Amino acid sequence: KKYLVLNFKSTTLPNKGKDKDHVRAQVQFGRIEFHPRADKTYMRLTLLVDPMGGIPKWVVNLLHVKLPYEFLKAVDKYAKKANMLPPAGIQALINTLERPPYLENPKQPTSIMTN
């Protein structure tokens, strides 16, 4: 079966200065996979991150649990606010995937979160 994969990593922003109160983690490798499964979508998030500082293990472990859910909530919130369609190239990739039954109208922005 086909599925959607997004690969990403940190980048340097030339116009973004250093912040003495925060440390910016470096994402060495990131991958998000969206797999259609019957009437749901399975998501796998893989990250290799250097936190660039001393962070307690319990904090790192807490983030491992919360990050996928918080990420999807943020994407959903942005999608609702922006009310925009994906760029043509991304839409072409999405169109090659099998559509789960719950996506009735692919041309309309769809909320990915449920209450």
C-alpha positions as CSV (number, residue, x, y, z in Angstrom):
1,K,0.0,0.0,0.0
2,K,1.1,3.5,-0.7
3,Y,1.6,6.0,2.1
4,L,2.8,9.6,2.6
5,V,6.3,10.2,4.0
6,L,7.7,13.6,5.1
7,N,11.5,13.7,5.8
8,F,13.0,16.8,7.5
9,K,16.0,18.1,9.5
10,S,17.0,21.4,11.2
11,T,18.2,24.3,9.1
12,T,20.0,27.5,9.9
13,L,18.0,30.7,9.5
14,P,20.4,33.6,8.7
15,N,17.9,36.2,10.0
16,K,17.3,34.4,13.3
17,G,19.6,35.6,16.0
18,K,20.7,33.7,19.1
19,D,18.4,33.8,22.1
20,K,20.4,33.8,25.3
21,D,17.4,32.4,27.2
22,H,16.8,29.4,25.0
23,V,18.7,26.6,23.3
24,R,17.6,25.5,19.9
25,A,17.7,21.7,19.5
26,Q,19.1,20.2,16.3
27,V,17.0,17.7,14.4
28,Q,19.5,15.5,12.7
29,F,16.8,13.4,11.1
30,G,13.0,13.5,11.2
31,R,10.5,11.4,9.5
32,I,6.7,11.4,9.6
33,E,4.7,8.6,7.9
34,F,1.0,8.6,7.4
35,H,-0.4,5.1,6.6
36,P,-4.1,4.6,5.6
37,R,-5.8,1.9,7.7
38,A,-9.4,1.2,7.0
39,D,-11.3,4.2,8.5
40,K,-8.3,5.7,10.3
41,T,-4.8,7.0,9.6
42,Y,-1.8,5.5,11.4
43,M,1.1,8.0,12.0
44,R,4.7,7.1,12.8
45,L,7.0,9.9,13.9
46,T,10.8,9.2,14.0
47,L,13.2,11.8,15.4
48,L,16.9,11.9,16.0
49,V,17.5,15.1,18.0
50,D,20.4,16.6,19.8
51,P,18.9,18.8,22.6
52,M,22.1,20.8,22.7
53,G,22.2,21.0,26.4
54,G,21.7,19.1,29.7
55,I,18.1,18.0,29.8
56,P,17.0,15.5,32.4
57,K,16.0,12.0,31.0
58,W,12.5,12.3,32.5
59,V,11.9,15.5,30.4
60,V,13.1,13.8,27.2
61,N,10.9,10.8,28.0
62,L,7.9,13.1,28.6
63,L,8.4,14.7,25.3
64,H,8.6,11.4,23.5
65,V,5.1,10.6,24.7
66,K,3.5,14.0,24.1
67,L,5.3,15.2,20.9
68,P,3.3,13.2,18.3
69,Y,-0.1,14.2,19.8
70,E,0.9,17.9,20.3
71,F,2.3,18.0,16.7
72,L,-1.0,16.8,15.2
73,K,-2.9,19.2,17.4
74,A,-0.7,22.1,16.1
75,V,-1.1,21.0,12.5
76,D,-4.9,20.8,12.9
77,K,-5.1,24.2,14.6
78,Y,-3.0,25.8,11.8
79,A,-5.0,24.0,9.0
80,K,-8.3,25.3,10.5
81,K,-6.9,28.9,10.9
82,A,-5.2,29.0,7.5
83,N,-8.0,27.3,5.6
84,M,-5.8,26.6,2.7
85,L,-5.2,23.7,0.3
86,P,-1.8,22.0,-0.1
87,P,0.6,23.1,-2.9
88,A,0.0,21.4,-6.2
89,G,3.0,19.1,-5.9
90,I,1.9,17.9,-2.4
91,Q,-1.7,17.5,-3.6
92,A,-0.4,15.3,-6.5
93,L,1.4,13.1,-4.0
94,I,-1.7,12.9,-1.8
95,N,-3.9,12.0,-4.8
96,T,-1.7,8.9,-5.5
97,L,-2.7,7.5,-2.0
98,E,-5.7,5.4,-1.4
99,R,-8.3,7.5,0.3
100,P,-9.7,6.4,3.6
101,P,-13.6,6.4,3.6
102,Y,-13.7,9.3,6.1
103,L,-12.2,11.7,3.6
104,E,-15.4,12.5,1.7
105,N,-14.3,15.6,-0.2
106,P,-10.5,15.8,-0.7
107,K,-10.7,19.4,-2.1
108,Q,-11.9,20.8,1.2
109,P,-9.5,21.2,4.2
110,T,-10.2,18.4,6.6
111,S,-9.7,18.4,10.4
112,I,-7.4,15.6,11.4
113,M,-8.3,15.7,15.1
114,T,-11.4,14.3,16.8
115,N,-12.9,15.4,20.1
